[in-house]
Amino acid sequence: MTTKKNKMDQSLSNTSQSRSVDRKTIEKNRRIQMKALSSELNALLPQTSRAPLTLPDQLDEAANYIKKLQVNMEKMTERKRKLAATGSSSMSSSVDVSVPKRLPKIEIQETGSILHIFLVTSVEHKFIFYEIISVLSDESGAEITHAGSSTVDDTVFHTLHCKVEDCDYGASSRISETQLLHFAGIAIYASISLANDAEADDETPFTYEQNPEKGPEGWSKINPHWKVCNNGKLQSPIDLTNARVSLIHDEAWRREYKPAPAVIMNRGHDVMVSWKGDAGKLTIREMEFKLVQCHWHSPSEHTVNGTRYDLELHMVHTSARGRIAVIGVLYKLGKPNEFLTRLLDGLKTVGKEEKDLGIVDPRTIRFQTKKFYRYIGSLTVPPCTEGVIWTVVKRVNTISVEQIAALRNAVDDGYETNSRPVQDTNGRPVWFFDPNIIRV
């Protein structure tokens, strides 16, 4: 009997120990699961520098964050639904489909170090989305956590979530809507510019007269390769209106010019100085453009708030990949221009053949570089190649009456005034750079 009782006690003891082990195992697994849940919640929440939250607080904040995302998604879905409805039903004109009239459009929302970017583009320009991703990754070191797009008719809705390193002023202070569109636009539109589509040489049949056959409104009819002159959507020049520009503050360019051998010639429609050696370069967003030539238009081609000036100088640059960048400098009557003073003898004897000028220093084309306009446009003479990066300096320089007369006398008859009319912007963004703009 005693032996049987001992065996029974031993069995009960083993069972108790087994249950104790099971409870410890269960508790250990529970802690592991709670820790995993906590990690998942932390990963879901926007990352900030504050102290870790308790699990109940994490659950509450995660729930609120998910609700916000759901609200944003519902808004996007509703916008797309309304857009689609306009093509299949007689929707009242009073209904706002929330589709921007001028594309692309971008909106940035910030939650801690997480940026939520909403971009709307046309199908043709959807590549801007991928360029923005590249800008965020390369320029800002952002970590892309989500990227997606959906298309409704000819409009594309893009969403992008990324994590940007914290800084003293918050994540979005490093990235603004205008900066993203500017950087992306420069890269996208510049890629369609080809340097071998050069401006027309001398003896060209086009004119600047109000002639429907050979004048600006008929350039596309003269040569099949010039169709973009009247059919393009990125044509230059344009009116640089203050109401249209987007203000931006950025180290947007560098000029590094130097003296080099140059020649001068009459191209019929204008006078051109061409550098035959290395005259230096212009750098825009790490893209290098070699200075090739400069020429003049009188009166100015670009206007500022509707005002046309007496002269405009174009400094033409090309990159190794065939992209084109042009600097426009405006002039009004006043003191003689130093650069033209040094060229005066060459201007008086210029002809259709290249005339050697010796060493010409482009740095004597002096102009202020702090404030300027920038947009994507075209050459202003046939073949009107699009994708040109235009930089028009805000400060207006001076030129004498005698110097303008010398330029006009040097060109062929009928080209004394050689300015193309202002073109439609077609909703293009125009940026105005000002170092005095305070970042917010």
C-alpha positions in Angstrom: 0.0 0.0 0.0 2.8 2.4 0.9 4.6 1.7 -2.4 1.4 2.4 -4.3 0.9 5.6 -2.4 4.5 6.7 -3.1 4.0 6.1 -6.8 0.8 8.1 -6.8 2.5 11.1 -5.1 5.4 10.9 -7.5 3.0 11.0 -10.5 1.1 14.0 -9.1 4.4 15.8 -8.5 5.5 15.1 -12.1 2.2 16.4 -13.3 2.5 19.5 -11.3 6.0 20.1 -12.5 4.9 19.5 -16.1 2.0 22.0 -15.7 4.5 24.5 -14.3 6.8 24.1 -17.3 3.8 24.4 -19.6 2.8 27.7 -17.9 6.3 29.1 -18.2 6.5 28.1 -21.8 3.1 29.7 -22.5 4.1 32.9 -20.7 7.4 33.0 -22.6 5.6 32.6 -25.9 3.1 35.2 -25.0 5.9 37.7 -24.2 7.6 36.9 -27.5 4.3 37.4 -29.4 3.6 40.7 -27.5 7.2 41.9 -28.3 6.6 41.0 -32.0 3.3 42.8 -32.0 5.0 45.8 -30.4 7.7 45.8 -33.1 5.1 45.6 -35.9 3.2 48.5 -34.4 6.3 50.6 -34.1 7.1 49.8 -37.8 3.6 50.9 -38.8 3.6 54.2 -36.9 5.3 57.3 -38.3 8.9 57.3 -36.9 9.7 60.2 -34.6 12.4 61.0 -32.1 10.1 60.8 -29.0 10.3 58.1 -26.3 8.7 54.6 -27.1 5.0 54.4 -26.4 3.4 51.8 -24.2 1.5 49.0 -26.0 -2.0 50.5 -25.4 -0.8 53.9 -26.7 0.7 52.2 -29.7 -2.5 50.5 -30.4 -4.5 53.7 -30.2 -2.0 55.7 -32.4 -1.8 52.9 -34.9 -5.6 52.8 -35.2 -5.7 56.6 -35.7 -2.9 56.5 -38.3 -4.7 53.7 -40.2 -7.9 55.8 -40.1 -6.1 58.7 -41.6 -4.7 56.6 -44.4 -8.2 55.2 -45.1 -9.6 58.7 -45.3 -6.9 59.7 -47.8 -7.5 56.7 -49.9 -11.3 57.3 -49.9 -10.7 60.8 -51.0 -8.5 59.7 -53.9 -11.0 57.0 -54.8 -13.8 59.5 -54.9 -11.8 61.9 -57.0 -11.1 59.2 -59.5 -14.8 58.1 -59.5 -16.0 61.6 -60.2 -13.4 61.9 -63.0 -14.5 58.7 -64.6 -18.2 59.7 -64.3 -17.6 62.8 -66.4 -16.9 60.6 -69.4 -19.9 58.4 -69.1 -22.7 60.5 -67.8 -24.1 64.0 -68.1 -22.7 65.2 -64.8 -23.7 68.7 -63.8 -21.1 71.4 -64.5 -21.3 72.4 -60.9 -19.7 69.2 -59.7 -16.0 69.6 -58.9 -14.1 66.6 -60.1 -11.0 67.9 -58.4 -8.8 67.4 -61.4 -6.2 70.1 -61.7 -6.5 72.2 -64.9 -2.7 72.6 -65.1 -0.7 69.4 -64.8 1.5 68.2 -63.2 0.2 68.9 -59.7 1.8 67.8 -56.5 0.9 67.8 -52.8 3.1 66.8 -49.9 1.9 65.8 -46.5 4.3 65.3 -43.6 3.8 62.9 -40.6 7.0 63.0 -38.5 9.8 61.9 -40.9 7.3 60.3 -43.3 6.4 62.2 -46.4 3.1 61.3 -48.3 3.4 62.6 -51.8 0.4 62.8 -54.1 1.1 63.6 -57.8 -1.3 64.1 -60.7 0.1 64.0 -64.3 -1.0 63.4 -67.8 -0.2 60.0 -69.3 2.4 61.6 -71.5 4.2 63.0 -68.5 3.9 60.1 -66.0 7.6 59.7 -66.2 7.9 62.7 -63.9 6.8 60.3 -61.1 9.8 58.1 -61.6 12.1 61.1 -61.8 10.7 62.4 -58.5 11.5 59.0 -56.9 15.0 59.3 -58.3 15.3 62.8 -56.9 14.1 61.7 -53.4 16.5 58.8 -53.4 19.6 60.5 -54.8 19.2 64.0 -53.6 17.6 63.6 -50.2 18.6 60.1 -49.2 15.0 59.2 -48.7 13.8 55.6 -48.2 10.9 54.8 -50.5 8.4 52.7 -48.6 5.5 52.7 -51.1 5.0 53.8 -54.7 1.9 53.3 -56.9 -0.1 54.7 -59.7 -3.6 54.4 -61.2 -4.8 55.8 -64.5 -8.2 57.2 -65.3 -8.7 58.2 -69.0 -5.7 60.4 -69.8 -4.9 61.4 -66.1 -2.5 59.4 -63.8 -2.8 59.6 -60.0 0.4 58.7 -58.2 1.0 58.1 -54.5 4.4 57.9 -52.9 5.4 57.3 -49.3 9.0 57.8 -48.2 11.0 58.2 -45.0 13.4 61.2 -44.8 16.1 61.6 -42.2 15.0 63.9 -39.4 16.5 67.4 -39.4 16.1 70.5 -37.2 13.4 71.9 -39.4 11.4 68.7 -40.1 11.4 66.5 -43.2 9.5 68.6 -45.6 11.8 71.6 -45.2 14.3 69.8 -47.4 11.7 69.0 -50.1 9.1 71.3 -51.4 6.5 70.8 -54.2 8.1 73.4 -56.5 11.6 71.9 -55.9 10.4 68.3 -56.8 8.7 69.5 -60.0 11.6 71.7 -60.9 14.2 68.9 -60.5 12.0 66.4 -62.3 11.0 68.8 -65.0 14.6 69.7 -65.8 15.6 66.1 -66.2 12.5 65.0 -68.1 12.2 67.9 -70.6 15.9 68.4 -71.1 16.2 64.8 -72.3 14.2 65.6 -75.4 16.5 68.4 -76.5 19.0 67.4 -79.3 21.8 69.7 -80.2 22.0 68.5 -83.8 18.6 70.2 -84.3 20.6 73.5 -84.5 19.2 76.9 -85.2 18.8 77.7 -88.9 21.9 79.0 -90.6 22.1 81.9 -93.1 20.0 82.2 -96.3 17.0 80.7 -94.5 13.6 81.3 -96.1 11.8 82.2 -92.8 11.1 85.8 -91.8 9.8 87.8 -88.8 7.2 89.7 -90.8 3.5 89.2 -90.2 3.3 86.9 -93.2 1.2 83.7 -93.0 3.5 81.9 -95.4 7.0 82.7 -94.2 6.3 84.6 -91.0 6.3 83.1 -87.5 2.7 81.8 -87.9 3.7 79.9 -91.0 7.2 78.6 -90.1 5.8 75.0 -89.8 4.7 75.2 -93.5 8.1 76.0 -94.8 9.9 72.9 -93.8 8.4 69.5 -92.7 11.1 69.4 -90.0 9.8 72.7 -88.5 6.2 71.5 -87.7 6.8 71.9 -83.9 7.2 75.6 -84.5 3.4 76.0 -84.7 2.3 72.7 -83.2 4.5 72.3 -80.2 3.5 72.8 -76.6 6.8 74.0 -75.1 7.6 76.9 -77.4 9.6 80.0 -76.6 9.7 82.9 -75.9 7.0 83.5 -73.3 5.9 86.3 -71.1 7.4 86.0 -67.6 4.5 87.1 -65.5 4.9 87.4 -61.7 1.5 85.9 -61.1 2.5 82.7 -62.9 5.8 81.9 -61.4 6.6 79.6 -58.5 9.2 81.0 -56.0 12.1 78.8 -55.1 15.4 79.0 -53.3 18.1 76.7 -54.5 21.7 76.6 -55.6 20.5 76.1 -59.1 23.5 76.8 -61.3 27.2 77.5 -61.6 29.0 79.5 -64.4 32.6 78.7 -65.1 33.7 80.6 -68.2 37.1 81.4 -69.5 38.8 83.1 -72.5 38.9 81.1 -75.8 39.4 81.7 -79.6 36.2 82.9 -81.2 34.8 84.0 -84.6 31.9 86.2 -85.7 29.5 85.8 -88.6 26.2 87.0 -90.1 23.7 84.2 -90.2 21.3 86.3 -92.1 18.7 86.5 -89.4 21.2 87.5 -86.6 24.8 88.0 -85.7 26.6 85.1 -83.9 29.8 84.9 -82.0 31.0 81.3 -81.9 33.8 80.0 -79.6 36.2 77.5 -81.3 38.0 76.6 -78.1 36.9 75.7 -74.6 35.1 78.8 -73.3 33.9 77.1 -70.1 30.7 75.7 -69.0 27.3 76.1 -67.2 26.3 73.6 -64.6 22.6 73.0 -63.8 21.7 70.3 -61.3 25.0 68.6 -61.9 24.4 68.6 -65.6 27.3 70.3 -67.5 26.7 72.4 -70.6 29.5 73.7 -72.7 29.3 77.3 -73.9 29.0 77.2 -77.7 27.9 80.6 -79.0 25.9 83.8 -78.4 23.7 86.0 -80.6 21.3 88.9 -80.2 17.6 89.6 -80.9 16.2 93.1 -81.2 13.8 93.9 -79.6 13.8 91.3 -76.8 12.0 88.1 -77.3 11.0 87.4 -73.7 8.8 89.9 -72.0 8.5 90.5 -68.3 5.0 91.3 -67.1 4.2 92.3 -70.6 7.2 94.6 -71.0 9.4 94.1 -74.1 12.9 95.5 -73.8 15.3 96.8 -76.5 17.6 93.8 -76.9 18.1 90.2 -75.7 21.3 88.2 -75.7 21.2 84.4 -75.9 24.1 82.4 -74.6 23.7 78.9 -76.1 25.2 75.8 -74.3 25.1 72.1 -75.2 25.8 69.0 -73.1 27.7 65.9 -74.1 24.3 64.1 -74.5 23.0 66.8 -76.9 20.9 68.8 -74.4 20.5 72.5 -74.8 20.5 75.3 -72.1 20.2 79.0 -73.0 20.8 82.0 -70.8 18.8 85.1 -71.8 20.0 88.6 -70.8 17.7 91.6 -71.3 18.9 95.1 -72.2 17.4 98.6 -72.2 18.8 101.8 -73.7 21.5 103.4 -71.5 25.3 103.1 -71.1 27.2 101.2 -73.7 27.6 97.4 -73.2 31.2 96.4 -72.5 31.1 93.1 -74.4 29.7 94.7 -77.5 32.2 97.6 -77.3 35.0 95.0 -77.7 33.2 93.5 -80.7 32.4 96.8 -82.5 35.2 96.5 -85.1 34.2 93.0 -85.9 30.5 94.0 -86.2 31.3 96.7 -88.8 33.0 94.2 -91.1 31.0 91.0 -90.4 30.0 88.9 -93.3 28.6 85.5 -94.2 32.0 83.9 -93.7 33.5 83.4 -90.2 35.7 86.3 -89.2 38.4 85.6 -86.6 38.0 87.7 -83.4 41.1 86.2 -81.6 40.6 85.5 -77.9 37.2 86.4 -76.5 36.4 86.3 -72.8 32.7 85.4 -72.2 33.1 86.6 -68.6 32.8 90.2 -70.1 29.2 89.4 -70.7 28.5 90.7 -67.3 25.1 90.1 -65.7 23.7 89.5 -62.2 23.1 85.8 -61.5 21.2 86.0 -58.1 17.6 86.4 -59.4 16.4 84.7 -62.6 13.5 82.9 -64.2 13.7 79.3 -65.4 11.4 77.2 -67.5 11.4 74.5 -70.2 11.0 75.9 -73.7 12.4 75.8 -77.2 14.8 77.4 -79.7 13.2 80.7 -80.8 14.1 80.2 -84.5 13.4 77.2 -86.7 13.5 74.2 -86.2 12.1 75.4 -82.8 13.5 72.4 -81.0 11.8 71.8 -77.7 13.2 70.7 -74.3 15.6 73.7 -74.0 16.4 74.8 -70.4 15.8 78.5 -70.3 17.3 80.8 -67.7 16.3 84.4 -68.1 18.1 86.9 -65.8 15.8 89.3 -64.0 18.1 92.3 -63.8 18.0 94.3 -67.0 21.4 95.6 -68.3 22.0 98.6 -70.6 23.1 99.1 -74.2 23.6 102.2 -76.3 21.6 103.3 -79.3 24.8 103.0 -81.4 25.4 99.4 -80.4 21.8 98.4 -81.3 22.2 100.1 -84.6 25.4 98.3 -85.3 23.7 94.9 -84.7 20.8 95.8 -86.9 23.1 97.0 -89.7 25.1 93.8 -89.6 22.1 91.4 -90.5 20.4 90.9 -93.8 17.7 93.4 -95.0 14.4 92.5 -93.4 15.9 91.1 -90.2 16.6 94.4 -88.5 13.9 93.4 -86.0 14.3 89.7 -85.4 12.1 88.8 -82.4 9.6 86.0 -82.4 6.2 86.8 -80.9 5.5 85.5 -77.3 4.1 81.9 -77.3 1.5 80.3 -75.1 2.8 78.7 -71.9 0.2 75.8 -72.2 0.2 75.5 -68.4 4.0 75.1 -68.1 5.5 75.8 -64.7 7.8 78.8 -64.5 10.2 79.1 -61.6 11.7 82.3 -60.1 14.9 81.9 -58.1 15.6 84.4 -55.3 18.3 83.9 -52.7 16.3 86.1 -50.3 13.4 83.7 -50.1 13.2 82.3 -46.6 12.6 78.6 -46.3 9.6 77.6 -44.3 
